[in-house]
Amino acid sequence: KRKALLHFRSREDRAYFGRMLAAVADQLHPALTIEDGIVGLERDGPTQGDPRPLGFLAASDDVAAADRVVMELLGYGLEEVAYVQEAGEAGVGETDLSRIHIAGADLDALRVRDFVRVAQLSPVRFSLPRVLRSVTRQIGYLFRARWGS
């Protein structure tokens, strides 16, 4: 349930959220990251928008490298995504495209040149009532698992 608190804290400071995500990646050391770019979402993300077929999958044992390559495909610069920039600066993952080995397809062949980027992110809402409902539901699941229905 700390996710909601971290989202609340990051509303005013996107760099904070980037540092937090980089720290999580550093602690967890994900073995594999898979990014689904089969259908992307243009315009009003991350909760609304227009679906668009993009036709790619990205996979890596380096979460920052996978994100960096997808950013490049969609036309985002390193300075535009706080988490990836923070990860690179902290040495958590590789963000220099010239040092990332890309296999399976030519980056230029997959590049989406006319991708309509998000003008302004739609807020992901973590209201107190929503968090309380979630906690109550989780306690109910634990109670039923321990003592039956």
LOVOTOR-665821 format. One record per residue: x, y, z of N, C-alpha, C in turn; residue in three letters. Coordinates in Angstrom, 3 decimals, padded with zeros to 6 digits. Each point is the difference from the previous one (the first is absolute). Example, Ala and Ser with C-alpha at 12.3 -4.5 7.8 and 13.67 -1.06 7.14 Angstrom:
# LOVOTOR-665821
013.190,-005.690,007.800,-000.890,001.190,000.000,000.900,001.200,000.000,ALA
-000.350,001.050,-000.720,000.820,001.190,000.060,-000.770,001.090,000.730,SER
***
This chain:
# LOVOTOR-665821
000.833,-001.207,000.000,-000.833,001.207,000.000,000.863,001.251,000.000,LYS
001.300,-000.166,000.036,000.888,001.167,-000.044,000.023,000.656,-001.371,ARG
-000.435,-000.734,-001.026,000.001,000.555,-001.349,-000.802,001.298,-000.047,LYS
-001.163,000.008,000.642,-000.834,001.205,-000.004,000.741,001.165,000.651,ALA
000.653,-000.248,001.134,000.745,001.047,000.687,001.120,000.543,-000.891,LEU
000.695,-000.883,-000.676,001.088,000.439,-000.876,-000.530,000.822,-001.176,LEU
-001.157,-000.366,-000.512,-000.618,000.804,-001.067,-000.393,001.373,000.530,HIS
-000.558,000.043,001.225,-000.360,001.291,000.607,001.233,000.889,000.122,PHE
001.085,-000.557,000.499,001.233,000.778,000.199,000.582,000.506,-001.310,ARG
-000.203,-000.758,-001.069,000.647,000.350,-001.262,-000.798,000.988,-000.838,SER
-001.202,000.356,000.420,-000.816,000.912,-000.815,000.713,001.313,-000.265,ARG
000.726,000.497,000.948,000.678,001.290,-000.150,001.451,-000.148,-000.460,GLU
000.545,-001.201,000.106,001.423,-000.185,-000.289,000.196,-001.284,-000.808,ASP
-000.031,000.124,-001.342,000.141,-001.171,-000.856,001.388,-000.633,000.137,ARG
001.001,000.803,000.326,001.341,-000.558,000.196,000.016,-000.943,001.199,ALA
-000.778,000.337,001.040,-000.106,-000.887,001.166,-000.506,-001.365,-000.435,TYR
-001.063,-000.016,-000.806,-000.566,-001.263,-000.465,001.027,-000.754,-000.845,PHE
000.740,000.715,-000.833,001.047,-000.625,-000.793,001.074,-000.637,000.862,GLY
000.434,000.709,001.037,001.012,-000.554,000.916,-000.543,-001.224,000.716,ARG
-001.274,000.041,000.400,-000.609,-001.125,000.700,-000.060,-001.230,-000.910,MET
-000.424,000.183,-001.254,-000.076,-001.132,-000.923,001.385,-000.572,-000.289,LEU
000.993,000.869,-000.150,001.371,-000.467,-000.220,000.492,-000.795,001.207,ALA
-000.329,000.454,001.208,000.405,-000.713,001.216,-000.685,-001.362,000.083,ALA
-001.258,-000.078,-000.383,-000.711,-001.286,-000.004,000.673,-000.957,-000.979,VAL
000.306,000.473,-001.205,000.677,-000.845,-000.992,001.354,-000.454,000.512,ALA
000.715,000.881,000.690,001.312,-000.334,000.548,-000.113,-001.080,001.072,ASP
-001.029,000.066,000.828,-000.177,-000.977,001.080,-000.527,-001.340,-000.506,GLN
-000.914,000.024,-000.969,-000.637,-001.229,-000.461,000.812,-000.756,-001.044,LEU
000.804,000.705,-000.767,000.783,-000.609,-001.084,-000.863,-000.929,-000.849,HIS
-000.993,000.532,-000.721,-000.869,-000.866,-000.795,000.805,-000.834,-000.990,PRO
-000.345,-001.278,-000.105,000.718,-000.895,-000.909,-000.404,000.240,-001.453,ALA
-001.248,000.424,-000.205,-000.480,000.224,-001.357,-001.081,001.071,000.012,LEU
000.103,000.924,-000.907,-001.020,001.028,-000.205,-000.541,-000.180,-001.408,THR
-001.311,-000.095,-000.121,-000.643,-000.108,-001.304,-000.919,001.202,-000.159,ILE
000.151,000.722,-001.093,-000.828,001.171,-000.268,-000.834,-000.266,-001.237,GLU
-001.303,000.103,000.168,-000.958,-000.285,-001.062,-000.254,001.264,-000.808,ASP
000.496,000.011,-001.213,-000.240,001.106,-000.916,-000.821,-000.458,-001.192,GLY
-000.777,-001.064,000.189,-000.830,-000.495,-001.088,-001.066,001.041,-000.333,ILE
-000.672,000.497,001.042,-000.941,001.107,-000.151,000.384,001.041,001.042,VAL
000.220,001.227,-000.432,000.359,001.087,000.912,-001.183,000.920,000.223,GLY
000.171,000.928,000.908,-001.056,000.956,000.312,000.511,001.399,-000.291,LEU
-000.634,000.660,-000.949,000.376,001.365,-000.348,-000.875,000.987,000.762,GLU
000.463,001.215,000.062,-000.705,001.154,000.558,-000.140,-000.057,001.519,ARG
-001.181,-000.237,000.524,-000.302,000.232,001.410,000.287,-001.206,000.894,ASP
001.264,-000.296,000.234,000.358,-001.126,000.859,000.184,000.434,001.426,GLY
000.180,-000.904,000.916,000.070,-001.440,-000.216,-001.345,-000.712,000.138,PRO
-001.067,000.695,000.317,-001.275,-000.680,000.252,-001.014,000.171,-001.116,THR
000.237,000.892,-000.924,-000.898,000.225,-001.128,000.860,000.156,-001.237,GLN
-000.604,000.162,-001.135,000.777,000.215,-001.206,-000.516,-000.812,-001.156,GLY
000.758,000.027,-001.065,-000.391,-000.679,-001.231,000.963,-001.155,-000.269,ASP
-000.515,-001.238,-000.076,000.860,-001.142,-000.308,000.595,000.132,-001.403,PRO
001.264,-000.408,-000.116,000.662,000.044,-001.303,000.897,-001.225,-000.151,ARG
-000.201,-000.776,-001.071,000.891,-001.146,-000.234,001.431,000.479,-000.246,PRO
000.956,-000.553,000.772,001.410,000.363,-000.159,000.820,-001.195,-000.481,LEU
-000.345,-001.186,000.459,000.610,-001.213,-000.523,001.367,-000.382,000.513,GLY
000.291,000.270,001.275,001.283,-000.468,000.516,-000.111,-000.491,001.444,PHE
000.943,-000.845,000.365,000.238,-000.418,001.380,001.453,000.303,000.305,LEU
000.271,000.410,001.218,001.381,000.219,000.433,000.235,-000.846,001.244,ALA
001.161,-000.581,000.098,000.341,-000.810,001.167,001.471,000.207,000.325,ALA
000.295,000.020,001.299,001.384,000.195,000.420,000.161,-000.455,001.444,SER
001.232,-000.326,000.365,000.296,-000.250,001.412,000.360,001.313,000.698,ASP
-000.075,001.111,-000.723,000.281,001.332,000.529,-001.246,000.859,-000.225,ASP
-000.748,000.256,001.072,-001.268,000.718,-000.121,000.192,001.408,-000.563,VAL
001.058,000.686,000.384,000.246,001.352,-000.510,000.323,-000.030,-001.490,ALA
000.761,-000.989,-000.439,000.341,-000.110,-001.418,-001.250,-000.267,-000.834,ALA
-000.876,-000.879,000.486,-001.246,-000.281,-000.722,-000.832,001.270,-000.128,ALA
-000.146,000.730,001.087,-000.768,001.246,-000.042,000.650,001.015,-000.930,ASP
001.311,000.083,000.026,000.709,000.974,-000.832,-000.214,-000.279,-001.490,ARG
000.030,-001.268,-000.377,-000.206,-000.351,-001.405,-001.435,000.329,-000.418,VAL
-000.983,-000.322,000.829,-001.397,000.308,-000.334,-000.204,001.514,-000.067,VAL
000.635,000.733,000.910,-000.071,001.466,-000.059,000.504,000.502,-001.355,MET
001.104,-000.564,-000.448,000.573,000.401,-001.287,-000.961,-000.318,-001.137,GLU
-000.625,-001.164,000.039,-000.941,-000.380,-001.051,-001.168,000.974,-000.091,LEU
-000.421,000.540,001.145,-001.165,000.888,000.039,000.369,001.479,-000.057,LEU
001.301,000.305,-000.030,000.431,001.383,-000.160,000.172,000.775,001.297,GLY
000.152,-000.681,001.119,000.229,000.680,001.279,001.487,000.100,000.273,TYR
000.453,001.156,000.460,001.385,000.190,000.381,000.245,-000.466,001.424,GLY
001.241,-000.276,000.315,000.366,-000.493,001.320,-000.452,000.949,001.110,LEU
000.092,001.293,-000.236,-000.356,000.988,001.019,-001.504,000.069,000.252,GLU
-000.803,-000.654,-000.835,-001.457,000.073,000.135,-000.591,-001.054,000.924,GLU
000.756,-001.020,000.338,-000.512,-001.076,000.852,000.908,-000.104,001.222,VAL
-000.503,000.546,001.112,000.819,000.150,001.208,000.597,-001.317,000.472,ALA
-000.780,-001.068,000.001,000.510,-001.279,000.508,001.210,-000.480,-000.795,TYR
-000.086,000.060,-001.324,001.094,-000.513,-000.820,001.237,000.881,000.156,VAL
-000.194,001.292,000.054,001.117,000.916,000.215,000.646,-000.267,001.364,GLN
-000.819,-000.132,001.037,000.525,-000.272,001.352,000.715,-001.348,000.053,GLU
-000.554,-001.009,-000.664,000.630,-001.325,-000.016,001.379,000.075,-000.634,ALA
000.104,000.715,-001.119,001.292,000.139,-000.665,001.013,000.726,000.855,GLY
-000.436,001.095,000.627,000.908,000.774,000.849,000.452,-000.790,001.222,GLU
-000.870,-000.875,000.511,000.338,-000.795,001.187,000.743,-001.286,-000.359,ALA
000.180,-000.271,-001.295,000.677,-001.229,-000.406,-000.845,-001.244,000.187,GLY
-001.326,000.169,000.067,-000.907,-001.127,000.204,-000.180,-000.787,-001.294,VAL
000.062,000.677,-001.135,-000.159,-000.665,-001.287,000.657,000.832,-001.082,GLY
000.062,-000.559,-001.189,000.630,000.690,-001.122,-001.035,000.862,-000.720,GLU
000.328,001.268,-000.194,-000.900,000.906,-000.711,000.647,000.628,-001.231,THR
001.255,-000.313,-000.242,000.710,000.496,-001.184,-000.298,-000.953,-001.159,ASP
-000.770,000.471,-000.967,-000.410,-000.865,-001.115,001.177,-000.637,-000.722,LEU
001.111,000.691,-000.078,001.157,-000.550,-000.714,000.602,-001.201,000.737,SER
-000.355,-000.175,001.260,000.526,-001.120,000.793,-001.035,-001.112,000.211,ARG
-001.191,000.161,-000.566,-001.058,-001.003,000.149,-000.023,-000.859,-001.263,ILE
000.159,-001.301,000.180,-000.043,-000.930,-001.132,-001.462,-000.265,-000.346,HIS
-000.365,000.293,-001.234,-001.371,-000.202,-000.462,000.028,-001.140,-001.009,ILE
-000.736,-001.066,000.305,-000.028,-001.180,-000.866,-001.394,-000.185,-000.579,ALA
-000.060,-000.599,-001.160,-001.282,-000.394,-000.557,-000.583,000.951,-001.022,GLY
000.284,001.266,000.101,-000.559,000.960,-000.958,000.837,001.264,000.007,ALA
-000.067,000.702,-001.096,000.677,001.280,-000.118,-000.826,001.064,000.720,ASP
000.623,000.762,000.891,-000.697,001.035,000.766,-000.725,000.983,-000.920,LEU
000.638,000.410,-001.075,-000.628,000.961,-000.913,-001.233,-000.583,-000.689,ASP
000.001,-001.302,-000.250,-001.152,-000.633,-000.650,-001.222,-000.018,000.919,ALA
000.214,-000.021,001.312,-001.102,-000.043,000.961,-000.413,001.380,000.501,LEU
000.823,000.993,-000.250,-000.272,001.347,000.514,-001.376,000.482,-000.450,ARG
-000.779,000.550,000.941,-001.334,000.527,-000.293,000.162,001.508,-000.169,VAL
000.071,000.446,-001.222,000.347,001.390,-000.285,-001.131,000.991,000.262,ARG
-001.240,-000.455,-000.035,-001.120,000.927,000.188,-000.828,-000.346,001.238,ASP
000.644,-000.565,001.010,-000.703,-000.351,001.230,-000.510,001.272,000.677,PHE
-001.282,000.021,000.335,-000.597,001.173,000.643,000.199,-000.145,001.501,VAL
000.908,000.790,000.511,000.399,-000.117,001.401,-001.037,000.618,000.929,ARG
000.099,-000.375,001.245,-000.885,000.522,001.036,000.302,001.480,000.203,VAL
-001.028,000.834,-000.149,000.173,001.433,000.243,000.117,000.259,001.491,ALA
-000.850,-000.644,000.753,000.037,000.114,001.454,-000.499,-001.319,000.570,GLN
000.746,-000.550,000.952,-000.387,-001.275,000.583,-001.325,000.109,000.738,LEU
-000.857,-000.988,-000.204,-001.220,-000.086,000.796,000.397,-000.463,001.385,SER
-000.551,000.589,001.049,000.395,-000.411,001.338,-000.489,-001.401,000.338,PRO
000.852,-000.769,000.661,-000.402,-001.287,000.553,-000.443,000.300,001.420,VAL
-001.241,-000.259,000.281,-000.587,000.424,001.274,000.167,-001.058,001.083,ARG
000.516,000.413,001.119,000.115,-000.825,001.188,-000.650,000.761,001.141,PHE
-001.324,000.011,000.026,-000.710,000.723,001.053,-000.024,-000.851,001.272,SER
-000.196,000.658,001.133,-000.059,-000.711,001.275,-001.109,-001.052,-000.004,LEU
-001.223,000.305,-000.457,-001.027,-001.048,-000.028,000.403,-001.205,-000.858,PRO
000.659,000.245,-001.121,000.426,-001.103,-000.867,001.032,-000.878,000.722,ARG
000.943,000.629,000.664,001.025,-000.758,000.730,-000.637,-000.779,001.145,VAL
-000.934,000.621,000.729,-000.668,-000.685,001.114,-000.814,-001.195,-000.489,LEU
-000.694,000.150,-001.130,-000.739,-001.141,-000.569,000.950,-001.134,-000.338,ARG
001.136,000.333,-000.568,000.979,-001.008,-000.361,000.548,-000.719,001.229,SER
000.314,000.764,001.046,000.514,-000.603,001.243,-001.064,-000.907,000.606,VAL
-001.253,000.458,000.037,-001.095,-000.805,000.556,-000.160,-001.296,-000.777,THR
000.049,000.082,-001.322,-000.117,-001.190,-000.840,001.153,-000.969,000.275,ARG
001.204,000.539,000.133,001.162,-000.849,000.250,-000.111,-000.692,001.361,GLN
-000.459,000.713,001.017,-000.193,-000.603,001.322,-001.044,-001.113,-000.084,ILE
-001.068,000.236,-000.774,-001.019,-001.039,-000.191,000.572,-001.249,-000.642,GLY
000.844,000.173,-001.019,000.625,-001.152,-000.654,000.870,-000.769,000.986,TYR
000.782,000.716,000.787,000.871,-000.654,000.974,-000.815,-000.736,001.057,LEU
-001.080,000.617,000.453,-000.867,-000.623,001.016,-000.598,-001.291,-000.548,PHE
-000.534,000.041,-001.214,-000.610,-001.208,-000.600,001.054,-001.079,-000.247,ARG
001.201,000.396,-000.398,001.060,-000.989,-000.256,000.423,-000.690,001.298,ALA
-000.011,000.752,001.077,000.451,-000.562,001.283,-001.097,-000.807,000.707,ARG
-001.226,000.533,000.021,-001.060,-000.633,000.788,-001.171,-000.507,-000.836,TRP
000.151,-000.014,-001.306,-001.067,-000.503,-000.872,-001.063,001.044,-000.241,GLY
-000.987,-000.349,-000.820,-001.048,000.979,-000.326,-000.978,000.054,001.127,SER
***
